[in-house]
């Protein structure tokens, strides 16, 4: 048998080493994975590390110009203790539902620093947002008319920004959210007319700026830099042609994290240098404008580990299967069914046997009655048995809340922040 270091994913080992390994067992926050499992009652669980969140924020502060505000995108992970902790680290949050609004408000975020985006806001959502006096990123002219009607009823002045669907795309992004026909934002050609509506009702509509979010999960610094500068140029053009004062400009995020073997970390220093040029250009064209960098995955993905216990070891046609208590019902992304075109393995280890004398090729599968419930397909792990703990890294974003937790009414996963 080859040794673990020769066989197991290099990325898995690199990520394991960002946590402590004591007596061959992962430790998070000074607590061993085995003890954590006992504390949560041996259920599948997500554990999020405060230290990792701190390190990520500090890395951004080191390289991103201080004039740029960092916002946390709650949709990445709406776990209330995590949002509360994150709120103390960044300048604001971005939400995608009325429920996330309540989470943000309960976390103590100033409504002035909350923005609300999403293509399907209903009237109740808009009423709640206007009453809370948060910023609404308007996705269409019809939505703007509904905002005006509700603001008039409430006798409030709604704070708005226009979410623009740009004509360009963020190349190499894992998920495209701008460029071409999409449900997100309004096409550039409609912006002038929408701003005309804003001017018609100044007593009920307070225009503050623009949001452009062309894509997510991008590991190519050059593509992110290109998209950021195109976004700024577009906003400067829209402001000049429409004669509006821009107070805020949310240029989205798109910063990716390495999930798969061969992925490289994003070159943050390169982006930071470019963003200083961006800040200088924005200040010259729109004095006093606040530039907002909206990040979710990049801030919290590395902080999270999904842990589930092996309940069965079996062999079928010479293939070893480790059957675990939790699967795609808790971690849809790790199963390859959340945006992946080609299924690839997330970084994974046996958490209580990080390094072992022998390794083997295995499939790690969940308990669900579907062949889609696969967490690792022919990956190499330390030889494991029932009772051992499978640990999946990069699980701090789009994990539990992005999964079909009610499917087959299986055991619910626990979340903890340490």
N, C-alpha and C positions, 0 to 999 in steps of 0.2 A: 504494500500500500504506500502511496505517496503521502507526504506530510500535508497538513492543512494549508500551510503557507504556499505550497506548490499548486494546490488544486482549487481552494475556495476563492471566490471572486475577490480580486484585489480591492475593489471598491468596498465590499462588505467588511474586509479587515481594516481598511482605512477609517471607515465610519465607526467601527467598534472601538478603535483606539482613541476616538474623540471622547469616549466615555471611559470610565475606569474599568479595569479588568483585574479582579482580585480572586485568587484561588480558582482561576479559570472561569470565573462567573462575572458577567457584566454588573457594574454598579452604577446607579444613577442617583446623584445627590447623596452619595455616601451610603446608600442602601442597596444591598444585593438584589438581583432580580428574583431570586428564590424567596427572599423575605418579602419583597413587594407583592409577589403572587399570593403569599399567605395573608398579607394585610388586606388585599382586596377580595379574599375568599376564594382564591384559585380560579376565578373567572377570567376569561380573556379581557385584556385591558390595554389601554393606551396610556403611556407615561410620557409627560412633557417636562423637559429640563429647563428650569429658570436660567441656569448657567449658560446653556446653549443660546437661549434667547438674548441674554446680555451680550454674549460674544458677537452675535450677528448684528445687533444694533450698534455695538461699538465699532465693528468693521465698517459699517455704513458711515458712521460719524467720522471715521478716519479718512474716508476717501470722497464722500459726497460733499459738495460745497455747503457751508453752514447756512447759506441763504435759502437752501432748499428744505421745505418741510417734508417730513416723512409721515405718511399715513398708513395705518394698518387696515387691510381689507378683511373685514370680519368674516366674510364668506369662506376664507381659507380654513378657519377654525373658530367656531363660535362658542367653544367651551367657556363658560362664564368666568371661572377663575383665571383662565389664560387671557381673556380679553381685558379683565380688570388689571392684570399685571402688565400687559402690553400698553394699556392706556397711560401708564406712568412713564413709559419709555419713549413715546412718539408724540408728534404734535397734533394728531387727530386720527379719526377712523372713517372708513368708508363702508357703508352698509348696502345691502341688496334686498331688504325686506323690512316690514314694520316690526317683526319680532326682533330682528337684529338692532333696530332702533332702541327698543326697550333694553336690550342687553347693553348697548353703548351708554345710554343714559344712566342705567343702574351702576355702570362701571365708573361713573363720575366724569365722563367726557363732556366738555363744554359744548352745548348745541352749536355754537359758532364754528366748531371744528369737526362737525359731522356732516358728511355728504351722502346722498341717497341716489343710487343709480339702479336701473333695471327697466327692461322694456314693457313689463306688464303691471305697473303700479295701478291698483284700482282706486276708486274714490276714497275709500276708507283709509288706505295707505297714505294718500295725498293729504287728507284731512289731518291725520296724525302728524305727518311731517311738518305741515304748515303751522299747526298748533305748537309743535315743539320748537319751531323757528330754526330748523336745520336747513342746509342747502340742498335743493333738489336739482339733480342733473336731468334736464328735460330731454326726452328721447324723440318727441314728435310735436308737430304743431297742435294736433288734437289734444295731446297731454297738456300742453300749455293752456289751451282754452279751458280744460277741466280745472287746472290749478287756479286760473283766474276766477272761475265761478265759485270755487270753494273758498278762496281767499276773500272774495266779496261777501260771502255768507258769514264768514268768521270775523269780518272786519279786520283782517290781518294783511300785512304786506309779505307776500311769499318771496323767500330768497331763492333765486334760480341761477343755474348755469346751463349752457347748452352743451349736450353731448353730441359731438360731431363724428360722423362716420367718414373718415378721410378717403381720398381716392387711391391712396397707396396702401400697401400691406407691410406688416412687420415680417420680413422674410425669416424663415427657419423657426418660426414660433410654433410651439406645440399645439396651440389652439388659437385660431384666427378670430378676432373680434372687431376687425375694421378692414375696410377696403372691399369694394364690390357689394352685391346685394346681401344685406344682413338685417336682423331684427334690432340691432343695437344702434342707438343714436340716429341722427338725421343726416342725410346726404348734404354735402357742402352746398349744393344748389338751392337748398331750402332755407339755409341759415338767414339770409337777408330778409326773407318774408317773415320768418319767425321773430326776428329782432324788431320788425315793424309792429308786430302785435304787442311786444313788450313796451314799445314806445307809446302805444295807444292807451295803456293802462298803468301809468307810473305809480298811481296811488295803491295798487294791489300787487304789482310785480316789480321786484328789485333785482335787476340783472347784476351778476357779480363776475361772470367769466365763462370759461369753456373747459370741457373735459374731452380728451382724446385718448382712447384706450385701444390700440390696434391689435394687441395679441398678448399671449402669456407663454410662460415656460420656454424662454429663449436663452441659449447658452452662448450665442455669438455676439460678442461685444460690439463688433463693427455694425451689425444689423440694428442693434438697439440704438447705437449712436446715430445712425442714419435716420431712423424713425423719429428719435427725439428732436433732431434738428428740423426735419420736415414738419413735425407737429408745431414747433415754435414758429416756423415761417408761415404756416397756415394761419395760426392764431393772429400773428402780426398783420397779415393781409386782411383777415376778417375784421379785425378791430379798426384798421385804417379805412377800409371801404365802407364800413357801417357807421363809423364815427362813435363807437362805444368805448367807454372806459373799462378796462379789464383789471379787476382786483385780484382774481385768482385764476390760475391755469393749472389744471390737473393733467399732467402729461402721461398718466398711467404708470405702468411698471414694466411687466414682462420679464423681469429678472428670473432666470431659471436656476434649478439645482440639479446636480447629477444623480439620476436615478438608476442608470444602467451601466454595466461594464463598458468602459471606453469613453464615457462622458467625461468632459473636462469642466472644472470649476469656471464659472464666469469670471472674466478679467475685470474685476471691479475697479482697480486703479486706473485702467484705461478709460472706463466710462466716467469716472470721477473727474479726470482731467478734461474730458470733453464737456462735461456738465458745467464746469467753470466758465468755459466759452459761452455755453448756453445762457448761463445766468447773466453774464456781461451783456450779451446781445439783447436779452429780454429787458434788462434794466434801461438800456439805451432807447428801446422802442416803446416800452410801456413802464415808465417810472413807477416804482413802488409795487409792482405786481408780485404776488406770492406764487412761487412755483411749487407744486405739490408732486411728490413721488409716491405713488400708491403701490404698496407691496403687501402681499399676503404670504404666498408660498415661500418666498425667499427668506422671510423673517422667521417662520415657524416650522417649516418642513424638517430641517435638521435637528430640531429639538425633540422630535417625537419618535417613540418606538412602539410598535404594536407587538404584544406578547400573547401567545396562545399555547396551551399545553398539548403535547402529543398524547392521544388516547388510544391509538392503535397503530401497530406496525405490521404491514402485510406485504406479500410479494404476489404480483400478478404478471404472468408471462415474463418472468425474470426482471420486472421493474419493481423497485422498492417504493412503497407508498407510506408516508407518515400522515396519518389522519389526525387532524387537530380539532379542538373544541370550537374554534371560530374560523371563519373564512371570508368569502366575498360579501357576506351579510354585514361584516364589520369593516372590511377593507376592500372595497370594490376596485380601487385603483391598483392595488397590488395584484389583483386577479387579471389585470389587463383589459378591463372593460370600462375604463373611464378615460376615453380619448386616445388610447393607443391604436394605431393602425396595424402594427405588428406586435404581437405579445412578446414582451421581454421580462426577465426576472428582476424584481426589486432586490436591493442588497439585503441579505438575510444570513443569520447565523443561528446555531443552537446556543441560546443565551447563557445557559448554565454549563456549557461545555464549549467555550469559544475556541479553544485549541485542543485538539485531541490527537491521539496516536494514529488513529485510522479515520479515513474519510470514505464517502461513497456517493455515487450518483443517486438522487432520490427525486420523487415528486412529493411536494407537501400540498395536501388537499384539505379542504374544510369539511364540515359535517353535512352539507346540503345535498339533497338528492338531485344534483345536476352535474354533468361533466364540466361545466364552466367554472366550478368552484375549485380553482387551482391557484395556490399561492406561490409555488415554485415548480417549474417544469424542467426536469432533468438538470438540476443544479447540484453542486457538490457541497456537502455538509459533513461535519463530524458525525460519526455513527451515533444515532439517537434511538431512544426507546420510550415507551409510555412513561409519562411523568416528566420528561424533559420539556424545556421551554423554547419554542421557536420565537425568535426576535427579528422583526422586520424594521429596518431603518428608514429614514426619510419619510416618516409617517405622521409628522406633525401638521400636515396640511391636506385637506380634502380626503380625510380618512373616514371617521365614523359618520359624520354628518352628510357625507356624500355617498353613503352606502345604503343598500336595501335592508335596513335593520329589522323590518318586520317579516322578511321572507322566511317562511316555514316556522315562524314563531320560535326561533332558537334563542338560546341564552343571550341576553344583552351584554355588551361590553361595558366595562367601567373606564372612566377617565380620571387621571390624577395629575396634579402639577406639583413637582418637587424641586 
